Amino acid sequence: MKNLKTILFEKTAAALETYQRSKAQEPNADWELDRRTFCALYGVIEESGLEDEYNKWKYGKQS
């Protein structure tokens, strides 16, 4: 089983991607739920002090 941190990072990255894609494809649609989902997940990362590690993980996966 994946560890909790990896699951949190993957869910956060997926939520951000969904939010950005929704906003770009349908600028007049109500994409507020997608934004709130990302913000809630990222808030957990911030409260845990994992922002730097998340950014390293995120940008390391994009390389």
C-alpha positions as CSV (number, residue, x, y, z in Angstrom):
1,M,0.0,0.0,0.0
2,K,1.2,3.5,-0.8
3,N,2.1,5.7,2.1
4,L,-0.3,8.4,3.1
5,K,2.0,11.3,2.0
6,T,2.2,9.9,-1.6
7,I,-1.6,9.4,-1.7
8,L,-2.1,13.0,-0.5
9,F,0.4,14.4,-3.1
10,E,-1.2,12.4,-5.9
11,K,-4.8,13.5,-5.0
12,T,-3.7,17.1,-4.7
13,A,-1.9,17.1,-8.1
14,A,-4.9,15.5,-9.7
15,A,-7.3,18.0,-8.2
16,L,-5.1,20.9,-9.4
17,E,-5.1,19.4,-12.9
18,T,-8.8,18.9,-12.9
19,Y,-9.4,22.5,-11.8
20,Q,-7.0,24.0,-14.4
21,R,-8.5,21.8,-17.2
22,S,-12.1,22.7,-16.2
23,K,-11.3,26.4,-16.0
24,A,-9.6,26.4,-19.4
25,Q,-12.2,24.3,-21.2
26,E,-15.2,25.9,-19.7
27,P,-14.4,29.4,-18.5
28,N,-18.0,30.3,-17.9
29,A,-18.9,27.1,-16.0
30,D,-19.0,26.8,-12.3
31,W,-15.7,25.2,-11.4
32,E,-15.7,26.4,-7.8
33,L,-16.0,22.8,-6.4
34,D,-12.9,21.8,-8.3
35,R,-11.0,24.9,-6.8
36,R,-12.2,24.1,-3.3
37,T,-11.2,20.5,-3.6
38,F,-7.7,21.5,-4.6
39,C,-7.5,24.2,-1.8
40,A,-8.7,21.7,0.8
41,L,-6.1,19.2,-0.1
42,Y,-3.3,21.7,-0.4
43,G,-4.4,23.1,3.0
44,V,-3.6,19.7,4.5
45,I,-0.2,19.8,2.9
46,E,0.4,23.3,4.3
47,E,-0.7,22.4,7.8
48,S,1.6,19.4,7.7
49,G,4.6,21.5,6.7
50,L,5.0,19.5,3.5
51,E,4.9,22.3,0.9
52,D,8.5,22.1,-0.1
53,E,8.4,18.3,-0.3
54,Y,5.2,18.4,-2.3
55,N,6.7,20.9,-4.8
56,K,9.9,18.7,-5.2
57,W,7.7,15.7,-5.7
58,K,5.4,17.5,-8.2
59,Y,8.1,19.0,-10.3
60,G,10.3,15.9,-10.1
61,K,7.4,13.9,-11.6
62,Q,7.1,16.3,-14.5
63,S,10.7,15.9,-15.6
